[in-house]
Amino acid sequence: MQKVISFDIWDTLIKRKCHPEEIKLFTMRYMLFKYEEEIVEEYRDSYILLRERNTIESEICRKNEKKGKDGECKIKDVFVELQRKVFINSKERSIAEELLRVEINHEKKMIYVNEDVLSILDKYKEYKKYCISDFYMDEVSLKEILDSTVLKGKFEKIYSSADFCLNKKTGNLFKKFEEDLNLQPKDHIHVGDNEYSDIQIPQKLGIETIKMRKYGEYKFSPCRNRSFDFNLESLKVE
């Protein structure tokens, strides 16, 4: 069987011009700006909303683990629960789809293609290409984000942990991918930046791997007057 190659998405195919939490904070600011009068007073602060969002995300992941799944969640489930908790009356309408749209649009503005991956895409241009990502957005959302770049149309399918409640760090998302394609590990190459999830785990499963370089990263503290330490090396292209 012809080999296939899969790619991690974040910090492998695409990078952000900011810390991932800045994306979430933008969505919370939008929510506060538009719906402040409908939000319980104690939550009328974008940083408080961000911390609550992250708490809910962690709680949903833990609940899924207790159900025998991997510790993953769907972003819309997080938004539904956030609205239920912080709105004075959350039963009138759901704003989960609206918040998702805001976040997708902001992601598209803040991303750029990782130049390091282009040579790999070219080297393996005859291979069928897939994405395997541990992320809280589903395949449809991730495809829209990727399709806003020059990577549009390069991938057969995206396997997101949000769709299956399986992830790379347990190895279960790799197993699901290979099961769906009737693929043997020896016929699979995976590319990613995370030493554990993208390299060590697939190698244990018999998958060949390609490690992406890491550059400097943002430091982010979810509070007002936070220190903002951004290493410009993260945007450097060599």
Secondary structure as UniProt FT lines:
FT   STRAND          4..7
FT   TURN            11..13
FT   STRAND          14..16
FT   HELIX           20..35
FT   HELIX           36..38
FT   HELIX           41..43
FT   HELIX           46..66
FT   TURN            67..68
FT   HELIX           75..86
FT   TURN            90..91
FT   HELIX           96..110
FT   STRAND          111..113
FT   HELIX           115..123
FT   TURN            124..126
FT   STRAND          128..133
FT   HELIX           139..146
FT   TURN            147..148
FT   TURN            150..153
FT   STRAND          158..160
FT   HELIX           161..164
FT   TURN            169..170
FT   HELIX           172..181
FT   HELIX           185..187
FT   STRAND          188..192
FT   HELIX           195..200
FT   HELIX           201..204
FT   TURN            205..206
FT   STRAND          208..211
FT   TURN            224..225
FT   HELIX           232..235
//
